[in-house]
Amino acid sequence: MRQHKRFSTWALLALLSTFTGCAAEQTFSETDTDVGHQDGTAAALVTPTELHYSGLEVGFTSSLSFKVENVGDAKLALYEVRVVDSADGQFYMQVERDLELNPGGAREFQVVATLATEEALEGSVRVECNDVDQPEIVIPLTGTPASMEEDTGGSDTGGSDAGKKDTETD
């Protein structure tokens, strides 16, 4: 008798949720997200979009920074900002979690590169946020040892000016 009562309770709950519109596919539909999108959206702008460290010397460090700006009209939540791809930890930054930027607000982050061997570096930083169009932003990181750079005597065409001014070694 007791088992029959449990079955009836569960059956009744299932029946009620069907009639009241509580099905999971209805509760979390794309329409709900679109309505929220109309009330305001957070939008992340990352500058520069990549970081290149040039003229690196073995054993020395070099640091560059990037900025995340909220260009939307709602709070931008930065869930996590961290280096996610770095051979032997040659790129490093302080992991940041659970940050918020008001509309028009910005935050700068610093990434340090340490050259362990005379080989080019590659890595990336990942920014996870509540930007609906780009919830995960990847910033490529590259580094070139001074020994691999050729002096061509001409103008420099690689990288951005923002990255070059901060590449002095200690």
N, C-alpha and C positions, 0 to 999 in steps of 0.2 A: 504494500500500500504506500509506503513511504517513497519508494522509487517512482511510483506512478505520479506522486505529487511533485517531485523534482522535475520530472519530464514535463509536466503540465506547466510549471512555472517558467521553465526555459522556453517552451513552445509559445507561451503567452508573451514573453519578452520579445522573442523573435517576431511574432506577429505584430506587436505594438510598434516596434522599431520600423517595420516595413510600412505601416500606415502613417507614421509620423514623419517619414522622410529622413530617417537617421542612417541610411545606408552609407557606408564609407565613401563610395564613389560619388555620392551627391554632396557630402559634407566638404570634401577637399577637391572641388572641381576647379578647372582653369578659370571659370567665370568668376569665382570668388577672388582669385589672384588679380584678375583684370580690374575688378571694381576697386580693390586696394590700390592698384597702380594709378587709377584716375585721381585718387585723393592726394597724391604726392609720391614722389619716388626719389630714392637715393641713387646717385650716379657718381661713380668713381672715375677720376681722371688721374692717371699715373704719368709722371714726367721725371726724367726721360723714360722712354719705353724699354731701354736696354742700357746696361752699364758695361763699358769696356775699359779695362785697366791696361795701360801701355807702359813700356819701359820698366817692367818689373825686374827686380834683382832678387836672387835666391836669398832667403832668410829675412828679407825686409817686408814690411807691410805697407799697404796702400789702401786708402779708403775713399769711397765715393758714396753719394747719397741719392735717393730718389724721394719724390714727394707724392703722397696720395691726397687728392683734393676732392671734396664733396661738391660737385657741380649740380646736384639735384636740389629738390625742394623739400626733402624729408631727411631725417637723420640717417647717416651712413654708418652701419655697424661693420667694423673690421673684426671678424671672428678670429683670424690668425694671420700673421705676417711672419714668414720665416724662409730661410734658405732650405730648399728641398732637394737640391741636386748639387753636390760638391764632392769631387774626388778627394779623399783623404782630408776633408774639412778645410780645404784651402780657401773657401769663402765662408765668412762667418758674420752673423748679425745676432743681436739680442732678439729672441723670439718674443713677439708682442701678441697678446690675446685680449679679446673683449674690449676693444676701444670703440668710441663713438665720435663721429665728426658731425657737427651741426652743418646745415646748408651754408656753403661758402667757407667752411673750415678746412684746414689742411694739417697734415702731419708729415714730418720729414723722418726718414729712416736711413741709417748708415750701414753700409756693407763693407767689410774689411776683407782684403785679399792678401794671402801670404803665399809666396812662391816657394815651393819645397824643392823643385827640380827645374832644370832648364827646359821645361815643356809648357806649351800653351795650356791655359786653364779654360774650363767650361763648367757652367753651373746655372742655377736659376733660383729666383725668389718666387714664392707663391703668396698672393694676397687673396684670402677668402673673405667675401663680404656679402652684403645684402643687395647689391646692385643686380636688378632683375636681368639686365642684358648681359652682364659679365660677372657672374658670382665667383669666378676664379680667374684671377689675372696672373699671368706668368711673365716675369721679367727676366730675359736672358742675361747671363753674366759671362763675360769672356775676359781673358787676360793674356798678354803677350810678353814674354821675357825680353829684356833689352837686347840680348844676344840674337834674337830672331828678327829684330827689326832692322831693316836696311836703310841706310842713309842715302836717299836718292837725290838729295839736293833740291828737290822740287817741293811743291806745296803738299801738305798733309791732307789726304782725302778720307782717312778712316776715322770712325768714331764721332762723337759729338763734342763740341767745345765745352759743354758743361762737365763732361767727364774728364777732360784733359787737364783742367786747371787744378784738380785736386789729386793728381797722381804722383805727387812728389813722395819719395821714400824717406823714412827716418834715418 
